[in-house]
Amino acid sequence: MKLSSIAQTLEGSEIIKIAGEVNEMKAKGIAIANLTIGDFDPNLFPIPQELQDYIIEAYEDHQTNYPTGDGVLALRQHVAKFVNHRQGLIYNEKTEILISGGSRPLIYATYLALIDAGDKVIYPAPSWNNNHYVHLLGAHGIAVPTLPENNFMPTAADLKPFIKGSTLLALCSPLNPTGTMFSAEGLREICEMVLEENQSRKADEKPLYILYDQIYSQLTFGNHKHIDPVTLLPELRDYTIFIDGSSKCFAATGVRVGWGFGPANVISKMKAIVGHMGAWAPKAEQVASAKFLENTKAVDTFLNNFKKEVKHSLDTLYDSIIDLKNEGFAVDAIEPMGAIYLTIKLDYVGKTTLDGEVLDTSAKLNFYIIQNANMALVPFSAFGTEDLCWYRASVGACSAKEIKSKIPQLKKVLSSLK
Ligand SMILES: Cc1ncc(COP(=O)(O)O)c(C=O)c1O
């Protein structure tokens, strides 16, 4: 039976396919280091205890009817304070902040509020899911390849050829899938270019907007500081829509509380779109999240411990890969800066297995490593790039100990490839 052309041409997620393989092996009792999904194992990384207590309290208090369309006011107020405290930005809780069921509906609503079919949307490759949102809108997506020597972050020079006539520039930092971040200088150059472009557009032309996905902004390590377009260039306030939420920073992917903020004219349309989709966050979770954000001591304590553990897992993996590199293996990794991801290079595409199979794509190499080294990664091809020899490792569902235990197997498998 015929479906809509969008539905018929929708691509399934490559990550889900890999997860299927991992789950099949797990079902057979094989212990796999599952570094695939951008999620948390709640046994390793539970949500903050206070947040859990507040959620239970909110249900006991019967906070179970429809929330207001833009989110419960107390949550918007505490999001405004959180954003002000963490980034020094001032956003009005009545007109410029929107809550939804996780941050995905906010991304989709941003696209729906700004993009007409055929409009140009620029995004770096690798990046997360922009290709799918572009497809849903019938937009003209421009995936701009980025380079390992720039930590796979886009530069102004990379983006410049595509700025004219584009409607949306989708950026993310810390970036999924790489765990790398913009430097202030790097982002400033991009922001100046966007502002200059907007100043040159006529009043009846759509401006070039920035979707700034900062869902990992609280998960940064060492000297790597999160930075954003509006802090760098306040004139970009009218053109920037921020995407944020509790999924990653509070290990609360299943709690489904996201928040976005931006200019009132865009946010009010996004509110209507989220309302038509009914993609609100559950009310009890909103009430609880407001209370949790208010408890700054609990937030800070949680974030400190959580970041330490995530960093420890990332460092364990990073150090192991660099050790292999130093031993002469064709591998590499980029120092973890933020989020829950490590970028790993396995330069073995095109090699032949002991059984004579040629591993001619990064996906094939990945499946071979899953089956033989019991370690599961995601090739960057799942994030809109050409087939490269780079992979994402996500540490949210795997302990440092488990990661370490798989390195000898990985070494054996890589040694066997000719
Ligand atoms: C960059 C980025 N933005 C947004 C999301 C979606 O978050 P949520 O689970 O809150 O919808 C993810 C989830 O993986 C992500 O990696």
The ligand as an SDF file (V2000), in Angstrom:
LIG
                    3D

 16 16  0  0  0  0  0  0  0  0999 V2000
   22.9550   16.3780   19.9770 C   0  0  0  0  0  0  0  0  0  0  0  0
   21.6740   15.8280   20.4950 C   0  0  0  0  0  0  0  0  0  0  0  0
   20.5990   16.6210   20.5480 N   0  0  0  0  0  0  0  0  0  0  0  0
   19.4360   16.1730   20.9970 C   0  0  0  0  0  0  0  0  0  0  0  0
   19.2710   14.8760   21.4100 C   0  0  0  0  0  0  0  0  0  0  0  0
   17.9100   14.3900   21.8410 C   0  0  0  0  0  0  0  0  0  0  0  0
   17.7080   14.4330   23.1790 O   0  0  0  0  0  0  0  0  0  0  0  0
   16.3270   13.9970   23.8450 P   0  0  0  0  0  0  0  0  0  0  0  0
   16.5190   12.6070   24.2990 O   0  0  0  0  0  0  0  0  0  0  0  0
   16.1700   14.9700   24.9660 O   0  0  0  0  0  0  0  0  0  0  0  0
   15.2460   14.1120   22.8400 O   0  0  0  0  0  0  0  0  0  0  0  0
   20.3550   14.0060   21.3650 C   0  0  0  0  0  0  0  0  0  0  0  0
   20.1820   12.5980   21.7570 C   0  0  0  0  0  0  0  0  0  0  0  0
   20.9670   11.7410   21.5040 O   0  0  0  0  0  0  0  0  0  0  0  0
   21.5890   14.5070   20.9010 C   0  0  0  0  0  0  0  0  0  0  0  0
   22.6650   13.7300   20.8610 O   0  0  0  0  0  0  0  0  0  0  0  0
  1  2  1  0
  2  3  1  0
  2 15  2  0
  3  4  2  0
  4  5  1  0
  5  6  1  0
  5 12  2  0
  6  7  1  0
  7  8  1  0
  8  9  2  0
  8 10  1  0
  8 11  1  0
 12 13  1  0
 12 15  1  0
 13 14  2  0
 15 16  1  0
M  END
$$$$
